[in-house]
Amino acid sequence: RRHGCDGLPDGARRRLTRSVGTLLGLGRLRNALLLRGVAVWIGVRLMAGWAGIGDPTLAQELFILALVGGLVVWDARRRNEHVWLANLGVSAWPMAVLGACGALPLELLVP
């Protein structure tokens, strides 16, 4: 079994690259997941502000990003998009990462 420079076996690297590449190649769905990530982030930050967390710590920011990713996946499952993406070989992790990527610039810029 050969290992690449990143320590992953060749088959695992191909599957991961294909899964992320497939998701990034689907323009409308990619943009929808990014925009949902932004919308969910706005809601989560409003709720955090309502709970008294005005300027979150690093741990709280990471939790907010993980929560946004999870809620984006939950929303995709609610819309049954996960079934279509599973047929294309895309798991839930790339959807969560893409949803969190929509919120990441906002989390870094907004205090």
C-alpha positions as CSV (number, residue, x, y, z in Angstrom):
1,R,0.0,0.0,0.0
2,R,1.5,3.3,-1.1
3,H,1.2,6.5,0.9
4,G,1.4,9.9,-0.5
5,C,3.1,13.0,0.9
6,D,0.2,13.7,3.3
7,G,0.2,10.2,4.8
8,L,-3.1,9.1,3.3
9,P,-3.3,5.9,1.3
10,D,-3.8,6.6,-2.5
11,G,-7.3,5.3,-2.5
12,A,-8.4,7.5,0.4
13,R,-6.9,10.6,-1.2
14,R,-8.7,9.9,-4.5
15,R,-12.0,9.4,-2.7
16,L,-11.6,12.6,-0.7
17,T,-10.5,14.6,-3.7
18,R,-13.4,13.2,-5.8
19,S,-15.9,14.0,-3.1
20,V,-14.8,17.6,-2.5
21,G,-14.2,18.1,-6.2
22,T,-17.7,16.9,-7.0
23,L,-19.3,19.2,-4.5
24,L,-17.2,22.2,-5.6
25,G,-18.1,21.5,-9.2
26,L,-21.8,21.8,-8.6
27,G,-22.1,25.6,-8.8
28,R,-25.7,26.1,-7.7
29,L,-25.5,23.7,-4.8
30,R,-22.1,25.1,-3.7
31,N,-23.5,28.6,-3.7
32,A,-26.6,27.6,-1.9
33,L,-24.6,25.8,0.9
34,L,-22.4,28.9,1.2
35,L,-25.4,31.2,1.5
36,R,-27.1,29.0,3.9
37,G,-23.9,29.0,6.0
38,V,-24.1,32.8,6.1
39,A,-27.8,32.9,6.9
40,V,-27.4,30.3,9.7
41,W,-24.3,32.2,11.1
42,I,-26.4,35.4,11.3
43,G,-29.0,33.5,13.2
44,V,-26.6,31.8,15.6
45,R,-24.7,35.1,16.3
46,L,-28.0,36.8,17.0
47,M,-28.9,34.1,19.4
48,A,-25.4,34.3,21.0
49,G,-25.8,38.1,21.4
50,W,-29.3,37.5,23.0
51,A,-27.6,35.0,25.4
52,G,-25.1,37.7,26.4
53,I,-22.1,36.5,24.4
54,G,-21.1,39.8,22.7
55,D,-17.4,39.1,21.9
56,P,-16.9,35.3,21.9
57,T,-13.7,33.6,22.8
58,L,-11.7,31.4,20.4
59,A,-13.4,28.3,21.7
60,Q,-16.8,29.8,21.4
61,E,-16.0,30.9,17.8
62,L,-15.0,27.4,16.9
63,F,-18.2,26.1,18.5
64,I,-20.2,28.6,16.5
65,L,-18.5,27.4,13.3
66,A,-19.1,23.8,14.1
67,L,-22.7,24.5,14.9
68,V,-23.2,26.4,11.6
69,G,-21.7,23.4,9.7
70,G,-24.0,21.0,11.6
71,L,-27.1,23.1,11.0
72,V,-26.3,23.4,7.3
73,V,-26.0,19.6,7.0
74,W,-29.3,19.3,8.9
75,D,-30.9,21.7,6.5
76,A,-29.6,19.8,3.5
77,R,-30.9,16.5,5.0
78,R,-34.3,18.2,5.6
79,R,-34.4,19.2,1.9
80,N,-33.2,15.6,0.9
81,E,-30.2,17.0,-0.9
82,H,-27.9,14.5,1.0
83,V,-29.5,11.6,-0.9
84,W,-28.6,13.2,-4.3
85,L,-25.1,14.1,-3.1
86,A,-24.6,10.6,-1.7
87,N,-25.4,9.2,-5.2
88,L,-22.5,11.4,-6.5
89,G,-20.2,10.1,-3.7
90,V,-20.3,13.2,-1.5
91,S,-20.6,12.6,2.2
92,A,-22.0,14.9,4.9
93,W,-18.5,16.2,5.9
94,P,-17.9,18.3,2.8
95,M,-21.3,19.8,3.2
96,A,-20.5,20.8,6.8
97,V,-17.1,22.2,5.9
98,L,-18.6,24.2,3.0
99,G,-21.4,25.5,5.2
100,A,-18.8,26.6,7.8
101,C,-16.7,28.2,5.1
102,G,-19.5,30.5,4.3
103,A,-19.5,31.7,7.9
104,L,-15.7,31.7,8.4
105,P,-15.0,35.2,6.9
106,L,-17.8,36.7,8.9
107,E,-16.7,35.1,12.1
108,L,-13.2,36.4,11.6
109,L,-14.3,40.0,10.7
110,V,-17.2,40.6,13.1
111,P,-16.1,41.0,16.8
